[in-house]
Every structure is written in C-alpha cells, then in structure tokens.
C-alpha cells in the first residue's frame, strides 16, 4: 500500500542563542517521508490497514535519521513526530502515523515493550528502566505544498523534564501534494542550548514512568 516518492532530512548544530557558546552543541534533526495517500479524495471507514503498512516505514526512517545525526543511540535525549496531510486527505490520515512513528523511535532507543504494547498504550514490559519511556509528542495538519509544521519534542524518558521542551520547524519543498502524506520523525541530543527555567532535570528522573 505504501509508495514513497521522496525522503527529505535536515540536521543542525546549535552552538548558542546570544549567550555563552556551548562546549558541545545541541544537535537535532528530522526526517520526512513523502508518501501516496491511498485514502485521499474519498471517505474510507476502515483506514487501519494502512497503519499496519506504515510500521516498516517508521523503522526505516528512525534508523536513517539516527544515521544522519551521526551519534550513538545513547546520545539521543529528545524526540517528536508529526504529519502533513495533502488537501485531498483528512486529519485522521495523519493520525495513522502515531503508532508506526512512535514505536519505531522508542524501540530504536531502547524501549523494552513491543508494537502491540505500544498500540495499546502500555509501558515497557520487559524490564525497567530502559530508554524511550515517554510518549512521543505529536502534531499534524492538512496543508498545501511547501507548508511548515512545528514538530514538538520532549525528553525520551520523562515528559516533565522542562529543559527538553522544544520544537523543530519542518518543511519539505513542494510537499505534500493533494494526494500525499508527509510523515515526520525528529530527534535531538539534549536540552535547549541555554535552558534555565527550572523544573525537573534529566538527571533527577526517578519514577521511570515516562512522566517523572
């Protein structure tokens, strides 16, 4: 069911934002797959078959993004996902990416559950603490070609770690066409480069419940 027309990726290093230069820059990036939306132009009651077909796409894009970031999986501290839906589609088509995209990144980064657990909203089932315990934040919208999407990012193990609240702007030139989906994964290696607004710190994570 899945026809990939294009894969687009972006990686950046942030050294400072008008403050001290970081000894180690924040590296973050995204990868976007441009796909044909088979449900564009008509209402399809049962769209779950496409979600199943997107699982290997999630795995492929997660591994490719990590390769482009050029860091070990252990260096990844933040993640997020999103989707842009062409104008002949509907918002629910972007929701098909929630499980394939989120599970693929969490598994790659060390989550100990499985795809069925993830789809059911269960936590890690094969030992704690693991990595990738936090739910992957997400956003989506129906958009014209060349539209931007601000993809939210949070800490991979605890959603309440305030220093890692971030977003990365995604744009794939000329996409999505009316009958396409753009599915997006994003990762980062740390907190905002000058994070200093308090709250739970990454080194203070204690509950290993995906929240705190």
C-alpha positions in Angstrom: 0.0 0.0 0.0 2.9 2.4 0.6 4.6 4.2 -2.2 7.4 6.5 -1.1 8.1 9.3 -3.5 10.7 11.2 -1.6 12.7 11.2 1.7 14.0 14.5 3.0 16.1 15.2 6.0 17.7 18.1 7.9 20.3 18.2 10.7 21.6 21.2 12.6 24.1 22.1 15.4 23.1 24.9 17.7 26.1 26.5 19.5 24.4 29.4 21.2 21.4 31.7 21.1 23.0 35.0 22.0 24.6 33.5 25.2 27.7 31.5 26.0 28.9 29.1 23.3 28.2 25.5 24.4 31.1 23.2 24.8 29.1 20.6 23.0 26.5 21.9 20.6 22.9 20.7 20.6 22.4 18.5 17.5 18.9 18.0 16.3 17.2 17.0 13.1 14.2 15.5 11.3 13.5 13.1 8.5 10.3 13.2 6.4 8.9 10.6 4.1 6.6 11.7 1.3 4.0 9.0 0.6 1.0 8.5 -1.6 -2.2 8.7 0.4 -4.5 6.0 -0.8 -7.4 7.4 1.1 -7.2 10.9 -0.5 -10.3 12.1 -2.2 -12.8 9.8 -0.6 -14.0 8.7 2.9 -12.8 5.3 3.9 -14.3 3.9 7.1 -11.5 1.4 7.8 -8.1 3.0 7.5 -6.2 0.7 9.9 -4.7 -1.5 7.1 -2.5 1.5 6.1 -1.3 2.0 9.7 0.0 -1.6 9.7 1.7 -1.0 6.4 3.4 2.1 7.8 5.2 0.1 10.6 8.3 -0.7 8.4 8.4 2.9 7.1 8.7 4.1 10.7 11.5 1.7 11.4 13.3 2.7 8.2 13.0 6.4 8.9 14.0 6.1 12.5 17.2 4.3 11.6 18.0 6.7 8.7 17.5 9.7 11.0 19.9 8.3 13.6 22.4 7.7 10.9 22.2 11.2 9.6 22.5 12.6 13.1 25.8 10.6 13.3 25.6 9.9 17.1 25.1 6.7 19.1 21.5 6.0 20.1 22.6 6.6 23.7 23.2 10.3 22.9 19.6 10.9 21.9 17.6 12.7 24.6 14.6 14.2 22.8 12.1 13.1 20.2 8.9 14.0 18.4 6.8 13.2 15.4 4.3 14.7 13.0 2.4 14.5 9.7 1.4 16.9 6.9 -1.7 15.8 5.0 -2.3 16.9 1.5 -5.6 18.8 0.8 -7.4 15.8 -0.6 -6.9 13.9 2.6 -8.2 14.3 6.2 -6.6 14.9 9.5 -7.3 11.3 10.6 -5.0 10.1 7.9 -2.1 11.8 9.7 -3.1 10.0 12.9 -2.1 6.8 11.2 1.5 7.8 11.9 1.1 7.8 15.7 1.9 4.1 16.4 4.4 3.4 13.5 6.4 6.5 14.1 6.4 6.5 17.9 7.1 2.8 18.3 9.9 2.8 15.8 11.8 5.5 17.6 11.2 4.1 21.1 12.3 0.7 20.1 15.5 2.0 18.4 16.4 4.0 21.5 15.9 1.1 23.9 12.3 0.7 24.9 11.6 -2.8 26.1 8.0 -3.3 25.1 6.7 -4.4 21.7 4.4 -3.0 19.0 1.2 -4.5 20.5 2.1 -2.9 23.8 2.7 0.5 22.2 -0.6 0.4 20.2 -2.4 -0.5 23.5 -0.7 2.4 25.3 1.2 0.1 27.7 4.6 0.9 29.2 7.8 -1.0 29.0 7.1 -4.7 29.8 10.4 -6.4 29.7 12.4 -4.6 32.4 12.9 -1.1 33.6 14.2 1.5 33.3 15.2 1.1 29.6 15.0 4.2 27.4 12.2 5.8 25.3 9.8 5.5 28.2 7.9 8.8 27.5 5.1 9.1 25.0 6.3 10.7 21.7 4.7 14.1 21.3 3.0 14.7 18.0 1.3 17.2 15.8 -0.4 17.1 12.4 -2.3 19.3 9.9 -3.9 19.3 6.5 -1.7 21.6 4.4 -0.7 22.9 0.9 2.6 22.1 -0.8 5.5 23.8 1.0 3.7 24.2 4.3 5.7 24.2 7.5 4.9 22.1 10.7 6.4 22.8 14.1 7.0 19.3 15.5 7.1 19.2 19.3 10.0 17.5 21.1 10.3 16.3 24.7 12.7 14.1 26.8 12.7 10.5 25.8 12.2 9.2 29.3 10.2 11.8 31.2 7.7 14.2 29.7 8.0 16.6 32.6 11.7 17.4 32.0 11.3 21.1 31.2 14.7 21.7 29.7 13.8 19.5 26.8 10.5 21.1 25.8 11.4 22.1 22.2 10.1 22.2 18.6 11.7 21.9 15.3 10.3 23.5 12.1 9.8 21.1 9.3 9.3 21.9 5.6 9.6 19.7 2.6 9.6 21.9 -0.5 6.7 21.1 -2.8 5.1 18.6 -0.5 2.6 17.4 0.3 0.7 17.2 -3.0 -3.0 16.9 -2.6 -2.9 13.1 -2.6 0.1 12.7 -0.4 1.1 12.3 3.3 4.4 13.6 4.8 5.3 11.5 7.8 8.0 13.1 10.1 10.3 11.9 12.9 12.6 14.2 14.9 15.4 13.7 17.4 17.8 15.8 19.5 20.8 15.2 21.6 20.0 17.3 24.6 18.1 20.2 26.2 17.7 23.7 24.7 21.2 25.1 24.4 20.5 27.8 27.2 17.8 26.0 29.2 17.5 27.7 32.6 13.8 27.9 33.6 14.0 25.3 36.4 11.7 22.2 36.8 12.6 18.6 36.7 16.2 17.9 35.4 17.1 15.0 33.3 19.5 13.7 36.0 16.6 13.8 38.5 14.4 11.4 36.7 13.3 8.9 39.4 10.0 7.3 38.7 10.8 5.8 35.3 7.1 6.0 34.4 7.5 8.1 31.3 6.5 11.3 33.2 8.9 12.0 36.0 
